[in-house]
Amino acid sequence: MTNTNGKIRVGLIGAGGIAGAHVKGYLENPDTTVLVAVADPVEANAQRRAEPAGAATYGSYLEMLRNAEIDAVDICLPHHLHKDAIVAAAQAGKHILCEKPLCLSPEEAAEVQAAVEANGVTLMCAHNQLFSPPVAKAVELIHEGLLGQVYEVRTTDSFFNDFNPESMGWRASAATSGGGELIDTGYHPTYLMLQLAGGEPVDVTAMLSTHRLKFMEGEDSAQVLVRFDNGVLGSLTTSWAYNPSANTERFSVVGEKGSLFSDGKNLSYRLRTGEQATLEFPSVNEFAAEIAHFARSILDGTRPLHTEKEGIEVLGIILAAYESASTRAYAPVRSASSVPVG
C-alpha cells in the first residue's frame, strides 16, 4: 500500500518537540517517504511541522485517518495518548511508527498487540539509538561471536536536565508521563540493554531517587538490574539530575572472550587473546536512519528491528522496576499476553 512513486505516505500525529526531529528525518529520505499530513489540535504547531514538507494539516488525527491519503502514521504524542492513537491507526489499516514509550500499562499493551495483529499492520517502535553506528556494530560483533557467551550488559543515559515547573508540562505528572525519568529518557538505555542482551527479560530489581527535580511527581533518577532468560545480567543507570562521571561508558558488554564498550561515538573491544581495537564512525542522523528502516520494512515486507514485541518487553522492564522499587523485592516482567483484552 504505497503511492504510485513507490514511497510511503506518512501522516504525523503530534507536532511537539520530538516531531521536529522526525520531520527532518522524512526530508532526508525523499526516495522512500513523503510526509503528506500533520495532525495536532494546536494549529500553529501543526503548520510549523507541515511547512518544511508542504504537508496538509488536520486538527485531529481521527480526521486525518479518515481523510488523508496515507499509508502510515508517525506517533509523536505525550505518553498517555499513545495507545488510543495506535489502536485507531491500526483499525484504519495504517502502518505505525511510534515514539517511546509504546504505552503505559500491561492492559494498554494487550490492546496494542491485539489491534496490530487483528489488522495486519506493521508497528515499529521509534528506538532511535539502535541506529547509532556504534550500537549497530556492537550488535553485529556480538552476533558474530566476538565475545562468545555474553555475561553482562551495562547502559547509561544521564544528563543535567534544566526542566523547571513551568517548562516540564505533562512530564511532571505521573498520570500523563506514566512515571518519571525512567519511562522517559530511561527508556533509551532499557531498549539498548534489551538489544545487546539478546534475550527476553525475566525479572527486575530497582531503586529510584529524586535528587534534584523535586517538583515532579516521579523519580528523576533510577538504577535498574535485569535478568534475561539467556543468563545475561543487565544494569542501567539513568538520570535527569546529573551528568555521569567523565569515565562512564554509554554501554558495555562483557562475555567469555572479552569485552566491548562505547562512549556513544566510538566502539572499542579488548579480547582475552590480547587483541584490541577502537572503531571510529561518522556521525549520522539517527532519526533519519530510523525512518529509512521503517520505510524499507514496509516497502519490502520485512520485520522492523523493534516491533510491538520489543516495545512491550521494554515497557515490562520499566513497570517491573517501578514495582520492585515500591515493594523492595524482585519483580517479574509481565507480558501483554497474560492480560485479557476487553
C-alpha positions in Angstrom: 0.0 0.0 0.0 2.1 2.8 -1.3 1.6 5.7 -3.7 2.4 5.5 -7.4 6.0 6.7 -6.8 6.8 3.7 -4.5 7.0 5.9 -1.5 5.4 5.6 1.9 2.9 8.4 2.5 3.1 9.3 6.2 0.8 11.3 8.5 2.5 12.8 11.6 0.4 12.6 14.8 1.5 15.2 17.3 3.6 18.3 16.4 5.5 18.9 19.7 9.3 19.0 20.3 10.3 15.5 19.1 8.2 15.9 15.9 10.8 18.3 14.6 13.5 15.6 14.5 11.1 13.3 12.7 10.2 15.9 10.1 13.9 16.3 9.4 14.2 12.5 9.1 11.5 12.5 6.4 13.2 15.3 4.4 16.4 13.2 4.4 14.5 10.2 2.9 12.9 11.6 -0.2 13.3 8.4 -2.2 11.2 6.2 0.2 9.0 8.6 2.2 6.8 11.6 1.8 5.2 13.5 4.8 1.8 14.4 3.5 -0.1 15.3 6.6 0.3 16.6 10.2 -2.4 16.4 12.9 -2.3 18.5 16.0 -5.0 20.4 17.9 -2.7 23.4 18.0 -2.9 24.8 14.5 0.3 26.9 14.8 2.3 23.8 15.8 0.8 21.7 13.0 1.7 24.4 10.5 5.2 24.7 11.8 5.9 21.0 11.3 3.9 20.7 8.0 5.5 23.7 6.2 9.0 22.2 5.5 7.4 19.2 3.8 4.5 21.0 2.2 2.1 18.8 4.1 -1.6 19.3 4.9 -2.7 20.0 8.4 -5.6 18.5 10.5 -7.0 19.4 13.8 -7.2 15.8 15.0 -5.6 12.5 14.0 -9.1 10.9 13.6 -9.9 13.4 11.0 -6.5 12.7 9.3 -7.1 9.0 9.4 -10.5 9.5 7.7 -9.5 12.0 5.0 -5.8 11.9 4.3 -4.3 9.6 1.7 -1.6 8.0 3.9 -0.1 4.6 4.3 1.4 5.0 7.7 1.4 7.2 10.8 4.2 8.5 13.0 3.0 9.0 16.6 4.8 11.8 18.5 2.2 12.4 21.2 2.5 12.7 25.0 2.9 9.2 26.5 -0.6 8.7 27.8 -2.1 9.3 24.3 -0.1 6.6 22.5 -2.3 3.6 23.0 -5.5 5.2 21.6 -3.6 6.6 18.6 -2.0 3.2 17.9 -5.4 1.4 18.1 -7.1 3.9 15.9 -4.4 3.8 13.2 -4.3 0.0 13.2 -8.1 -0.2 12.8 -7.7 2.3 9.9 -5.2 -0.1 8.3 -2.2 2.2 8.7 1.3 1.1 9.5 2.7 2.7 12.6 5.9 4.3 13.8 5.5 5.2 17.5 7.8 7.2 19.7 8.7 5.8 23.1 7.1 4.5 25.3 4.9 2.2 23.4 2.1 2.7 26.0 1.8 2.8 29.8 0.4 -0.4 31.2 0.0 -4.2 30.6 -3.6 -3.6 29.8 -2.8 -1.0 27.2 0.0 -3.2 25.8 -2.6 -6.0 25.3 -4.9 -3.7 23.4 -2.0 -2.5 21.2 -0.9 -6.1 20.5 -4.5 -7.2 19.7 -5.1 -4.2 17.3 -1.9 -4.7 15.4 -2.4 -8.4 15.0 -6.1 -8.2 14.1 -5.5 -5.6 11.3 -2.3 -7.0 9.9 -0.3 -3.8 10.1 3.4 -3.2 10.9 4.2 -1.4 14.1 7.8 -0.2 14.6 9.0 1.3 17.9 11.0 4.5 17.3 14.0 3.4 19.2 16.4 5.8 17.6 19.6 4.9 19.5 19.6 1.5 17.9 20.6 3.3 14.7 23.7 4.8 16.2 26.7 3.2 14.3 28.5 2.0 17.5 25.3 0.3 18.7 24.7 -1.4 15.3 28.3 -2.5 15.0 28.3 -3.8 18.6 25.2 -5.9 17.9 26.9 -7.2 14.7 30.1 -8.2 16.5 28.1 -9.9 19.3 26.1 -11.9 16.8 29.4 -12.9 15.0 30.6 -14.4 18.3 33.4 -11.9 19.1 32.7 -12.1 22.8 31.4 -15.6 22.9 28.7 -16.1 25.5 27.6 -12.8 26.8 27.6 -12.4 30.6 26.8 -8.7 31.4 25.4 -5.6 29.7 25.6 -2.1 31.2 23.9 1.0 29.8 23.9 4.7 30.9 21.8 7.6 29.8 22.1 10.5 32.2 22.3 14.3 31.8 21.7 17.5 33.7 18.1 18.4 32.7 17.2 22.1 33.2 13.4 21.4 33.5 11.6 23.7 35.8 7.9 23.6 36.9 6.9 25.9 34.1 8.7 24.1 31.2 8.2 20.5 32.3 4.5 20.4 31.2 2.8 17.0 31.1 6.1 15.2 32.0 5.7 16.5 35.6 2.5 14.3 36.1 2.8 10.6 36.6 -0.7 10.3 35.1 0.4 11.6 31.7 4.0 10.5 31.7 3.5 7.1 33.2 6.0 7.6 35.9 9.2 9.8 35.9 12.5 9.9 34.2 12.8 6.1 33.9 9.9 5.8 31.5 11.1 8.8 29.5 14.8 9.2 28.9 15.3 5.9 30.8 13.5 4.1 28.0 16.6 4.5 25.8 19.1 2.6 27.9 16.4 0.0 28.5 15.8 -0.8 24.9 19.5 -0.6 24.3 20.1 -3.2 27.0 17.5 -5.4 25.6 19.1 -5.3 22.1 22.6 -6.0 23.4 21.5 -8.8 25.8 19.8 -10.7 23.0 17.3 -12.4 25.3 13.9 -11.9 26.9 13.7 -10.1 30.3 12.6 -12.2 33.2 12.8 -10.2 36.4 14.0 -6.9 37.7 15.2 -5.1 40.8 15.4 -1.3 41.0 16.0 1.7 43.2 14.6 5.1 42.3 15.6 8.6 43.5 14.6 12.2 43.2 17.8 14.1 43.7 17.1 17.5 42.2 13.8 17.8 40.3 11.6 17.7 43.4 8.7 19.4 41.8 7.9 16.4 39.5 5.7 13.5 40.7 8.0 10.7 39.5 11.7 10.0 40.0 14.5 12.0 38.4 17.0 9.1 38.6 17.0 5.3 38.5 19.2 2.3 38.9 17.9 -1.0 37.5 19.1 -4.6 37.3 17.6 -7.0 34.9 17.9 -10.8 34.4 17.3 -12.2 31.0 16.3 -15.7 30.0 19.6 -16.4 28.3 21.5 -15.8 31.6 22.7 -12.3 30.7 22.6 -9.8 33.6 21.9 -6.2 32.7 22.3 -3.0 34.7 21.4 0.6 33.8 21.8 4.0 35.2 19.7 6.9 34.1 19.0 10.4 35.4 17.9 13.9 34.7 19.6 15.2 37.8 23.3 15.0 36.9 25.9 14.3 34.2 27.7 11.0 34.6 31.3 10.9 35.6 33.7 11.5 32.7 34.9 7.9 32.6 31.4 6.4 32.3 30.7 4.3 29.2 27.4 4.8 27.3 27.2 1.0 27.0 29.5 -2.0 27.6 29.2 -5.8 27.1 31.3 -8.4 28.8 31.5 -12.0 27.6 33.6 -15.2 27.9 36.2 -13.9 25.3 36.5 -10.3 26.3 34.5 -7.1 26.4 33.4 -4.1 24.2 32.4 -0.6 25.3 31.4 2.7 23.7 31.3 6.3 24.7 28.5 6.8 22.2 30.8 7.9 19.4 33.5 5.2 19.1 33.4 1.5 19.8 36.3 -0.4 21.5 36.9 -4.0 22.2 39.5 -6.0 24.2 39.8 -9.7 24.0 41.4 -12.2 26.3 43.8 -13.1 23.5 45.3 -9.6 23.7 43.6 -8.4 20.5 42.1 -5.0 20.8 40.8 -2.2 18.5 38.9 1.1 18.6 36.5 1.7 15.7 35.5 5.2 14.7 32.3 6.1 12.9 30.9 9.2 11.1 28.0 10.9 12.8 24.6 10.1 11.5 21.1 11.4 11.9 19.6 8.5 14.0 16.0 9.7 13.3 16.7 9.7 9.5 18.2 6.2 9.7 15.2 5.1 11.8 12.7 6.4 9.3 14.7 4.8 6.4 14.4 1.5 8.2 10.7 1.9 8.8 10.1 2.7 5.1 12.1 -0.3 3.9 10.3 -2.6 6.3 7.0 -1.6 4.8 8.2 -1.5 1.2 9.9 -4.8 1.4 7.5 -6.5 3.8 10.3 -7.2 6.4 10.2 -7.1 10.2 11.4 -3.9 11.8 14.2 -4.1 14.3 11.9 -3.5 17.2 8.2 -4.2 16.8 5.4 -4.1 19.5 7.0 -7.3 20.9 10.2 -5.5 21.9 8.2 -2.4 22.9 6.2 -4.4 25.3 9.3 -6.1 26.7 10.9 -2.7 27.4 7.7 -1.4 29.0 7.6 -4.6 31.0 11.1 -4.0 32.4 10.2 -0.4 33.4 6.9 -1.4 35.0 8.7 -4.2 36.9 11.3 -1.6 38.0 8.5 0.6 39.4 7.0 -2.5 41.2 10.4 -3.5 42.6 11.1 -0.1 43.9 7.7 0.0 45.6 7.9 -3.5 47.1 11.7 -3.6 47.7 11.8 -7.0 46.1 12.4 -8.7 42.8 9.5 -8.1 40.3 8.6 -10.3 37.3 8.5 -8.8 33.8 4.9 -9.3 32.8 3.9 -9.9 29.2 0.9 -8.5 27.4 -0.3 -12.0 26.6 -1.0 -12.5 30.3 -3.6 -9.7 30.3 -7.1 -10.3 28.9 -8.3 -7.8 26.3 -11.8 -6.3 26.5 
